């Protein structure tokens, strides 16, 4: 026989005393991830950088649909047309054309693909090898640490762009070799950051507890220590994109990166430098793209540093 609950009886959970007790409880703390996202969203410069990067990413992904013309198509009858307007009164070339009659807007849009690709490949190379080298050096220490870090110091002794030029000159000028060179010269930055973070985390109780439970070196490094070193790595990775784009443009400007007729911003600057007095648009617009791309990643990197660094929290 079922017994019906007495609905007239007061609900102890909803009683004034229970409500007051729940109100007196401290608020549930937010997770570090949510707290970091909140700080990032409140940072106006970081939001501005994220917007700029999003525009370039969309430009790179949608290049076939955004570009009005083939970036490699030449039209000698339309060479060096000025932007926005031409004597015929048409707007076929919104940003003008270069000395081969190629549409500058289309080449800039497709150039965003190359710049984003250079940043992705170069940062992936330096992040992978730099993280591995720094983690091994910081975890094992001793002679191995000295050997690895002295080699990193040797790489840091050379200006990065000069070392990249040497590597590309040895391998041969091409966009692939330029990405490889930029990735190699950036390895010491990640290695030093990871080594310092590993040294800081190694002596903490959770690492010693995991070792006491039988965790091996590999598990300690990759499952316990490195996940707690992600904050500085994320910041450095974002800033590394800016450096990679700038260095790739410099190598292409010197003729060691992307080769003609590839629509790369640095190569476009090199092609237009002889026309700067006759066709200012041939160097101005590619230069502005490099400026805004580097600015966007730097702004986002600074915002991530402020959001993820616990020493900068209020």
VOBAVEX-583968 format. One line per 4 residues: number of its first residue (from 1); their letters; for each residue z, y, x of N, C-alpha, C. Coordinates in steps of 0.1 Angstrom, whole numbers, plus 2048, in hexadecimal, padded with zeros to 3 digits. Layout:
! residues N
NUM> a> Z:Y:X:Z:Y:X:Z:Y:X ~ ...
***
This chain:
! residues 314
1> xxxx> 800:7F4:809:800:800:800:800:80C:809 ~ 7F6:815:807:7F5:821:80F:7FF:82C:80A ~ 805:833:814:80E:83D:811:808:84B:814 ~ 807:853:80A:800:860:80C:80A:869:814
5> xxxx> 804:871:81D:80C:87A:825:810:886:81C ~ 81C:88B:81D:821:896:816:81B:8A3:81B ~ 811:8A8:814:80B:8B4:818:813:8C0:817 ~ 81E:8BF:80F:827:8CB:80E:830:8CD:81A
9> xxxx> 831:8C2:822:83A:8C3:82D:835:8CC:838 ~ 83D:8D4:83E:838:8DD:849:832:8D6:855 ~ 827:8DB:85A:821:8D5:866:829:8DA:872 ~ 82F:8D0:879:837:8D5:885:82E:8DC:890
13> xxxx> 821:8D7:890:818:8DD:89B:815:8EC:897 ~ 814:8EF:88A:810:8FD:886:81D:905:883 ~ 828:901:886:834:908:883:835:915:88C ~ 83C:91F:888:83C:92B:890:842:929:89E
17> xxxx> 84C:920:89F:851:91D:8AC:847:917:8B6 ~ 83F:90D:8B0:835:907:8B8:82A:911:8BC ~ 826:91A:8B3:81C:924:8B6:821:92D:8C1 ~ 82D:931:8C0:833:93A:8CA:834:933:8D8
21> xxxx> 837:926:8D7:838:91E:8E4:82B:91D:8EA ~ 820:91B:8E2:813:91A:8E8:80E:927:8EE ~ 812:932:8E7:80E:93F:8EB:815:943:8F8 ~ 821:93D:8FA:828:940:907:823:939:913
25> xxxx> 81B:92E:910:816:927:91C:80C:92F:924 ~ 80C:92D:931:803:935:939:7F4:931:937 ~ 7EB:93A:938:7DD:936:935:7D8:92C:93F ~ 7CF:923:93A:7C9:919:942:7C1:91F:94D
29> xxxx> 7C4:91B:95A:7BC:921:965:7AD:91D:965 ~ 7A5:926:968:796:923:969:793:91C:976 ~ 789:914:975:785:90D:981:77F:916:98B ~ 780:913:998:77A:91C:9A2:76B:91F:9A0
33> xxxx> 764:915:99B:756:917:999:754:922:98E ~ 75B:921:983:759:92B:978:75E:938:97D ~ 769:939:984:76E:945:98A:763:94C:993 ~ 75D:944:99B:753:949:9A4:747:94E:99D
37> xxxx> 742:947:992:737:94C:98A:73B:959:983 ~ 747:95A:97E:74B:966:978:74B:972:982 ~ 750:970:98E:74F:97B:998:741:97E:99C ~ 738:974:99C:72A:977:99F:723:97F:995
41> xxxx> 726:97C:988:720:983:97D:725:991:97D ~ 731:994:980:736:9A1:980:732:9AA:98C ~ 72B:9A3:996:726:9AA:9A2:718:9AF:99F ~ 717:9BC:99D:70A:9C2:999:6FF:9C0:9A4
45> xxxx> 703:9C1:9B1:6F8:9BF:9BB:6F4:9B1:9BB ~ 6FD:9A7:9B9:6F9:999:9B9:6F0:996:9AD ~ 6F3:99C:9A1:6EA:99A:996:6DC:9A0:998 ~ 6DC:9AC:99F:6CF:9B2:9A2:6C7:9A9:9AC
49> xxxx> 6CE:9A4:9B6:6C7:99A:9BF:6C2:98E:9B8 ~ 6CA:989:9AE:6C6:97D:9A7:6B9:980:99E ~ 6B9:98C:998:6AD:990:990:6A1:991:999 ~ 6A2:997:9A5:697:998:9AE:692:98A:9B2
53> xxxx> 69B:981:9B6:697:974:9BA:690:96C:9AE ~ 695:96E:9A2:690:967:997:681:96C:994 ~ 67F:979:996:671:97E:994:668:978:99E ~ 66C:977:9AB:663:971:9B5:661:962:9B3
57> xxxx> 66C:95B:9AE:66A:94D:9AB:660:94A:9A0 ~ 662:953:995:658:951:98A:64A:955:98E ~ 649:95F:997:63C:963:99C:636:957:9A4 ~ 63E:950:9AC:639:945:9B4:635:939:9AB
61> xxxx> 63D:936:9A1:63A:92B:998:62F:92D:98F ~ 62D:939:98A:622:93D:981:616:944:987 ~ 615:942:994:60A:949:99B:5FC:946:995 ~ 5F9:93A:992:5EB:937:98D:5E9:93F:980
65> xxxx> 5F3:941:978:5F1:948:96B:5F3:957:96C ~ 5FB:95C:976:5FD:96A:978:5F2:971:980 ~ 5ED:96A:989:5E3:970:992:5D6:973:98A ~ 5D1:97F:98A:5C4:982:983:5B8:97C:989
69> xxxx> 5B8:979:996:5AC:974:99D:5B0:96A:9A7 ~ 5A6:963:9AD:5A8:95A:9B8:5AC:962:9C4 ~ 5B7:95F:9CB:5BC:967:9D6:5B3:966:9E2 ~ 5AA:95C:9E3:5A1:95A:9EE:593:95F:9EB
73> xxxx> 590:962:9DF:582:966:9DB:57F:974:9E1 ~ 574:975:9E8:56F:981:9EE:565:988:9E6 ~ 565:995:9E6:55B:99D:9DF:559:9AA:9E7 ~ 54F:9A9:9F0:54D:9B4:9FA:549:9C1:9F3
77> xxxx> 543:9C0:9E7:53F:9CC:9E0:54C:9D3:9DB ~ 557:9CD:9DA:563:9D3:9D5:56E:9D4:9E0 ~ 56A:9D5:9EC:574:9D5:9F7:57B:9E3:9F7 ~ 588:9E3:9FB:590:9EF:9FC:590:9F8:9F0
81> xxxx> 591:9F1:9E4:592:9F9:9D8:5A1:9FE:9D7 ~ 5A3:A0A:9D3:5B1:A0F:9D2:5B8:A09:9C6 ~ 5C5:A09:9C6:5CD:A03:9BB:5CD:A0C:9AF ~ 5CF:A06:9A3:5D1:A0D:996:5C5:A14:991
85> xxxx> 5BC:A18:999:5B0:A1F:994:5A5:A1F:99E ~ 599:A1E:999:58E:A1F:9A3:583:A28:99C ~ 579:A2D:9A4:56F:A37:99E:568:A31:992 ~ 567:A24:991:560:A1F:985:569:A20:978
89> xxxx> 575:A22:97A:57E:A23:96F:583:A16:96A ~ 582:A0B:972:587:9FE:96D:594:9FB:974 ~ 59B:9F1:96F:5A8:9ED:974:5A7:9DE:978 ~ 59C:9DA:97E:59A:9CC:982:5A3:9C8:98D
93> xxxx> 5A7:9D1:995:5B0:9CE:9A1:5BB:9D8:9A0 ~ 5C6:9D3:99A:5D1:9DC:997:5D8:9E2:9A4 ~ 5D9:9D9:9AE:5DF:9DE:9BB:5D4:9E0:9C6 ~ 5C7:9E1:9C2:5BD:9E3:9CC:5B8:9D6:9D2
97> xxxx> 5AF:9D8:9DC:5A9:9CC:9E3:5AB:9CF:9F2 ~ 5A9:9C4:9FA:5A9:9C5:A08:59B:9C7:A0E ~ 59A:9C6:A1B:58D:9C9:A21:582:9BE:A1F ~ 586:9B3:A19:57D:9A8:A14:57B:9A8:A05
101> xxxx> 580:9B2:9FE:57E:9B3:9F0:587:9A9:9E8 ~ 591:9A3:9EF:59A:99A:9E8:5A5:9A2:9E0 ~ 5A8:99D:9D4:5B2:9A4:9CB:5C0:9A3:9D2 ~ 5C6:9AF:9D4:5D2:9B0:9DB:5DE:9AB:9D2
105> xxxx> 5DD:9AD:9C5:5E8:9A8:9BC:5E8:999:9BC ~ 5DC:993:9BB:5DC:984:9BB:5E1:97E:9C8 ~ 5DE:985:9D3:5E3:980:9E0:5F2:982:9E2 ~ 5F7:98C:9DC:606:98F:9DD:60D:984:9D4
109> xxxx> 608:981:9C9:60E:977:9C0:60E:96A:9C6 ~ 603:966:9CC:602:959:9D3:60A:959:9E0 ~ 60C:965:9E6:614:966:9F2:623:963:9EF ~ 627:965:9E3:635:962:9DF:637:953:9E0
113> xxxx> 62D:94B:9DD:62F:93C:9DE:631:938:9EC ~ 62A:93E:9F6:62B:93B:A04:639:93F:A09 ~ 63D:94B:A05:64A:950:A0A:655:948:A05 ~ 655:944:9F8:660:93B:9F3:65F:92D:9F9
117> xxxx> 653:928:9FC:652:91B:A02:658:91C:A11 ~ 654:927:A18:659:928:A25:669:928:A25 ~ 66E:930:A1C:67D:931:A1B:683:923:A18 ~ 67D:91C:A0F:683:90F:A0B:682:905:A16
121> xxxx> 677:904:A1C:675:8F9:A27:67E:8FD:A33 ~ 67D:90A:A37:685:90E:A43:694:90C:A41 ~ 699:910:A36:6A7:90F:A33:6AB:901:A32 ~ 6A3:8F8:A2C:6A6:8EA:A2B:6A7:8E4:A38
125> xxxx> 69E:8E7:A42:69F:8E1:A4F:6AC:8E6:A56 ~ 6AE:8F3:A56:6BA:8F8:A5D:6C7:8F4:A56 ~ 6C7:8F3:A49:6D3:8EF:A42:6D7:8E0:A45 ~ 6CD:8D8:A45:6CF:8CA:A47:6D5:8C7:A55
129> xxxx> 6CD:8CB:A5F:6D1:8C8:A6D:6DD:8D1:A71 ~ 6DE:8DD:A6D:6EA:8E5:A70:6F6:8E0:A6A ~ 6F6:8DB:A5E:702:8D6:A57:706:8C9:A5E ~ 6FC:8C0:A62:700:8B4:A68:706:8B6:A76
133> xxxx> 700:8BF:A7E:705:8C2:A8B:713:8C8:A8B ~ 714:8D2:A82:721:8D9:A81:72C:8D0:A7C ~ 729:8C7:A72:733:8BD:A6D:738:8B3:A78 ~ 72E:8AE:A80:731:8A5:A8A:739:8AC:A95
137> xxxx> 735:8B8:A99:73D:8BF:AA4:74B:8C2:A9F ~ 74D:8C7:A93:75A:8CB:A8F:763:8BF:A8C ~ 75D:8B4:A88:766:8A8:A84:76A:8A0:A91 ~ 761:89E:A9A:765:896:AA6:76A:89E:AB1
141> xxxx> 766:8AB:AB3:76B:8B3:ABD:769:8AE:ACB ~ 770:8B2:AD5:76F:8AD:AE2:762:8B0:AE9 ~ 75D:8A7:AF1:751:8A9:AF9:745:8AA:AF0 ~ 745:8A2:AE5:739:8A3:ADC:739:8B1:AD5
145> xxxx> 744:8B7:AD2:744:8C4:ACC:73F:8CE:AD6 ~ 744:8CD:AE3:73F:8D6:AED:730:8D5:AEF ~ 72B:8C9:AF0:71D:8C6:AF2:714:8CD:AE7 ~ 718:8CA:ADB:710:8CF:ACF:711:8DE:ACF
149> xxxx> 71C:8E4:AD0:71E:8F2:ACE:718:8FA:ADA ~ 719:8F4:AE6:712:8FB:AF1:703:8FC:AEF ~ 6FD:8F1:AEA:6EF:8F1:AE7:6EC:8FC:ADC ~ 6F5:8FD:AD2:6F3:907:AC8:6F4:915:ACE
153> xxxx> 6FD:917:AD7:6FF:924:ADE:6F2:927:AE6 ~ 6EC:91D:AEC:6E0:91F:AF3:6D4:924:AEA ~ 6D4:91E:ADE:6CA:923:AD4:6CD:931:AD0 ~ 6DA:934:ACE:6DD:942:ACA:6DB:94C:AD4
157> xxxx> 6DA:948:AE1:6D8:951:AEC:6CB:958:AEB ~ 6C1:952:AE4:6B4:958:AE3:6B3:95F:AD5 ~ 6AC:96B:AD5:6A9:970:AC8:6A1:967:ABF ~ 6A5:965:AB3:69F:95B:AAA:690:95C:AA9
161> xxxx> 68B:969:AA8:67C:96A:AA6:675:967:AB3 ~ 67B:96A:ABF:675:966:ACC:675:957:ACD ~ 680:950:ACA:680:942:ACB:676:93C:AC1 ~ 674:941:AB5:66B:93C:AAC:65C:93E:AB1
165> xxxx> 65A:949:AB8:64D:94B:ABE:64A:941:AC8 ~ 654:93E:AD1:652:934:ADB:64E:926:AD5 ~ 656:922:ACB:653:915:AC5:646:915:ABE ~ 642:91F:AB7:635:91F:AB1:629:920:ABB
169> xxxx> 62B:927:AC6:621:927:AD0:61F:91A:AD7 ~ 62A:912:AD8:62A:905:ADD:623:8FB:AD4 ~ 626:8FC:AC7:621:8F2:ABD:613:8F6:AB8 ~ 610:903:AB8:604:908:AB3:606:910:AA6
173> xxxx> 5FE:91B:AA5:600:924:A99:5FC:91E:A8C ~ 605:91D:A83:603:918:A75:60F:91B:A6D ~ 60D:91B:A60:619:91D:A57:623:912:A58 ~ 61E:906:A59:628:8FA:A5B:630:8FC:A67
177> xxxx> 62A:8FF:A72:632:900:A7F:63B:90C:A7E ~ 637:917:A77:640:922:A75:64C:91F:A6D ~ 64B:917:A63:656:913:A5B:65F:90A:A63 ~ 65A:901:A6B:662:8F9:A74:669:901:A7E
181> xxxx> 663:90B:A84:669:913:A8E:674:91C:A88 ~ 672:921:A7D:67D:929:A76:689:920:A73 ~ 686:914:A6E:691:90B:A6B:699:907:A77 ~ 692:905:A83:699:901:A8F:6A2:90C:A94
185> xxxx> 69D:919:A94:6A4:924:A9A:6B0:928:A91 ~ 6B0:923:A85:6BB:926:A7C:6C6:91C:A7C ~ 6C4:910:A82:6CE:906:A82:6DC:90A:A87 ~ 6DD:912:A92:6EA:915:A97:6F3:91D:A8D
189> xxxx> 6ED:925:A85:6F5:92D:A7B:6FC:923:A72 ~ 6F5:919:A6D:6FC:910:A64:706:907:A6C ~ 702:903:A78:70B:8FA:A7F:718:901:A82 ~ 718:90E:A86:725:915:A89:72D:917:A7C
193> xxxx> 727:91A:A71:72E:91B:A64:735:90E:A60 ~ 72D:903:A61:733:8F6:A5D:73D:8F2:A66 ~ 73C:8F4:A73:746:8F0:A7D:753:8F7:A7A ~ 753:904:A78:75F:90B:A75:765:907:A68
197> xxxx> 75D:904:A5E:763:8FF:A51:769:8F1:A52 ~ 763:8E9:A5A:768:8DB:A5C:775:8DB:A64 ~ 776:8E4:A6E:782:8E5:A76:78E:8EA:A6D ~ 78A:8F3:A64:794:8F8:A5A:799:8EE:A51
201> xxxx> 790:8E5:A4C:793:8DB:A42:799:8CF:A48 ~ 796:8CC:A54:79A:8BF:A5A:7A9:8BC:A5A ~ 7B1:8C7:A5C:7BF:8C5:A5D:7C7:8C5:A50 ~ 7C0:8C6:A45:7C7:8C7:A38:7CB:8B9:A34
205> xxxx> 7D4:8BA:A2A:7DB:8AD:A26:7D2:8A4:A1F ~ 7C8:8A9:A17:7BF:8A0:A10:7B6:897:A19 ~ 7B3:89D:A25:7AB:896:A2F:7B3:88B:A35 ~ 7C0:88E:A39:7C8:884:A3F:7CC:879:A34
209> xxxx> 7CE:87D:A28:7D0:873:A1D:7C5:86A:A1B ~ 7B8:86F:A1B:7AD:866:A1A:7AB:85D:A26 ~ 7AE:862:A32:7AE:859:A3E:7B8:84E:A3D ~ 7C4:852:A38:7CF:848:A36:7CB:83D:A2C
213> xxxx> 7C3:840:A22:7BE:837:A18:7B3:82E:A1D ~ 7AE:830:A29:7A4:828:A2F:796:82E:A2F ~ 794:83B:A2C:787:841:A2C:781:842:A3A ~ 775:83E:A3C:76E:83F:A49:76A:84D:A4C
217> xxxx> 765:84F:A58:760:85C:A5D:756:862:A54 ~ 74C:85A:A51:741:85F:A48:746:863:A3B ~ 74E:85C:A34:754:85F:A27:75C:86C:A28 ~ 764:86D:A33:76C:879:A35:764:885:A36
221> xxxx> 759:884:A3E:750:890:A40:749:894:A34 ~ 741:88A:A2E:738:88E:A23:73E:88E:A15 ~ 749:887:A13:74E:886:A06:75B:88E:A04 ~ 761:892:A0F:76E:899:A0E:76D:8A7:A14
225> xxxx> 768:8A8:A20:768:8B5:A28:75D:8BE:A24 ~ 750:8B9:A25:745:8C2:A22:745:8C8:A14 ~ 748:8C1:A0A:749:8C7:9FC:752:8D3:9FC ~ 75C:8D4:A04:764:8E0:A05:75F:8EB:A0E
229> xxxx> 754:8E8:A14:74E:8F2:A1D:741:8F8:A17 ~ 73F:8F6:A0A:733:8FB:A04:732:90A:A02 ~ 73D:911:A00:73C:91F:9FD:735:927:A08 ~ 73A:926:A15:732:92D:A1F:724:928:A21
233> xxxx> 722:91B:A1F:714:916:A20:70B:91C:A16 ~ 710:91D:A09:707:923:9FF:703:932:A02 ~ 70D:939:A07:70A:947:A0B:700:948:A16 ~ 702:93F:A21:6F9:93F:A2C:6EB:93B:A28
237> xxxx> 6EA:931:A1F:6DD:92C:A1A:6D6:937:A13 ~ 6DD:93F:A0B:6D6:94A:A04:6D1:955:A0E ~ 6D9:958:A17:6D5:962:A22:6CA:95C:A2B ~ 6CA:94F:A2C:6C0:948:A35:6B2:94A:A2F
241> xxxx> 6B2:94A:A21:6A5:94C:A1B:69F:959:A1F ~ 6A7:964:A1F:6A2:971:A22:69D:971:A31 ~ 6A5:96B:A3A:6A1:96B:A48:694:963:A4A ~ 693:958:A43:687:950:A44:67A:957:A3F
245> xxxx> 67B:95E:A34:670:966:A2F:66C:971:A39 ~ 676:977:A3E:673:982:A48:66D:97D:A55 ~ 672:972:A5A:66D:96D:A67:65F:967:A65 ~ 65D:960:A59:64F:95B:A56:645:966:A56
249> xxxx> 649:971:A4F:640:97D:A4F:63D:982:A5D ~ 647:982:A65:645:987:A73:63C:97E:A7B ~ 63E:971:A79:635:968:A81:627:969:A7C ~ 625:96A:A6F:618:96B:A69:611:979:A6D
253> xxxx> 619:983:A6E:614:990:A73:60F:98F:A81 ~ 616:987:A89:612:985:A97:606:97B:A99 ~ 602:975:A8E:5F8:96B:A8E:5FC:95D:A92 ~ 609:95A:A91:60F:94D:A94:613:945:A88
257> xxxx> 613:94B:A7C:617:944:A70:60B:941:A68 ~ 60B:945:A5B:600:942:A52:5F3:948:A58 ~ 5E8:940:A57:5DB:945:A5D:5D2:949:A51 ~ 5C9:953:A54:5C0:958:A4A:5B7:94C:A45
261> xxxx> 5B4:94C:A38:5B6:957:A2E:5C2:954:A25 ~ 5CD:94D:A2B:5D8:94A:A23:5DF:957:A1E ~ 5E2:958:A11:5E8:964:A0C:5F7:965:A0E ~ 5FB:968:A1B:609:969:A1E:60C:978:A22
265> xxxx> 617:97C:A1E:61A:98B:A1E:619:990:A2D ~ 61F:989:A36:61E:98D:A44:610:98E:A49 ~ 608:984:A46:5FA:984:A4A:5F2:98F:A43 ~ 5F6:992:A37:5EF:99D:A30:5F3:9AB:A37
269> xxxx> 5FF:9AC:A3C:602:9B8:A44:5FA:9B9:A50 ~ 5F9:9AE:A57:5F1:9AE:A64:5E2:9B1:A61 ~ 5DD:9AC:A56:5CF:9AF:A52:5CD:9BE:A4E ~ 5D7:9C4:A48:5D6:9D1:A43:5DB:9DC:A4D
273> xxxx> 5E0:9D9:A58:5E6:9E3:A61:5DB:9EC:A67 ~ 5CF:9E6:A69:5C3:9EF:A6E:5BE:9F8:A63 ~ 5C2:9F5:A56:5BC:9FD:A4B:5C7:A07:A46 ~ 5D2:A09:A4D:5DD:A10:A47:5D9:A1F:A44
277> xxxx> 5D0:A24:A4B:5CC:A32:A49:5C1:A33:A3E ~ 5BA:A28:A3C:5AF:A28:A31:5B3:A22:A24 ~ 5BC:A17:A26:5C0:A10:A1A:5CF:A0D:A1B ~ 5D7:A17:A17:5E5:A15:A19:5EB:A0A:A10
281> xxxx> 5E4:A06:A05:5E9:9FC:9FD:5E9:9EE:A03 ~ 5E0:9EC:A0D:5DE:9DF:A13:5EB:9DB:A1B ~ 5F3:9E5:A1F:5FF:9E1:A26:60C:9E5:A1E ~ 60B:9EE:A15:617:9F3:A0E:61C:9E8:A04
285> xxxx> 613:9E2:9FC:618:9D9:9F2:61D:9CC:9F8 ~ 616:9C6:A02:61C:9BA:A08:62A:9BD:A0F ~ 62B:9C9:A15:637:9CD:A1B:642:9CE:A11 ~ 63F:9D4:A05:649:9D5:9FB:64E:9C8:9F6
289> xxxx> 645:9BE:9F5:649:9B0:9F1:652:9AA:9FA ~ 650:9AC:A07:659:9A6:A11:667:9AD:A10 ~ 666:9BA:A0E:673:9C2:A0D:67B:9BD:A01 ~ 675:9BC:9F5:67C:9B8:9E9:681:9AA:9EA
293> xxxx> 679:9A1:9EF:67D:993:9F0:689:992:9F9 ~ 689:998:A05:694:997:A0E:6A1:99E:A08 ~ 69E:9AA:A01:6A9:9B1:9FB:6B0:9A8:9F0 ~ 6A8:9A1:9E8:6AE:999:9DE:6B7:98E:9E3
297> xxxx> 6B2:987:9ED:6BB:97C:9F2:6C7:982:9F9 ~ 6C6:98D:A00:6D2:993:A07:6DC:998:9FC ~ 6D7:99E:9F1:6E1:9A2:9E7:6E8:997:9E1 ~ 6E0:98C:9DE:6E6:980:9D8:6F0:97A:9E2
301> xxxx> 6EC:979:9EF:6F5:973:9F9:702:97B:9FA ~ 702:988:9FA:70E:990:9FA:717:98E:9EE ~ 710:98D:9E2:718:98A:9D6:71E:97C:9D6 ~ 717:972:9DB:71D:965:9DC:729:965:9E6
305> xxxx> 728:96C:9F0:733:96D:9FA:73F:973:9F3 ~ 73D:97E:9EC:749:984:9E5:74E:97B:9DA ~ 746:972:9D4:74A:96A:9C9:751:95D:9CE ~ 74C:958:9D9:751:94B:9DD:75C:94B:9E8
309> xxxx> 75D:957:9EF:767:958:9FA:775:95A:9F4 ~ 77E:951:9F5:78B:954:9EF:793:95F:9F5 ~ 78F:963:A02:796:96E:A08:793:97C:A02 ~ 787:97C:9FA:783:989:9F4:787:98A:9E6
313> xx> 78E:980:9E1:792:980:9D3:79E:989:9D1 ~ 79E:98F:9C5:7A9:998:9C2:7B7:990:9C1
***
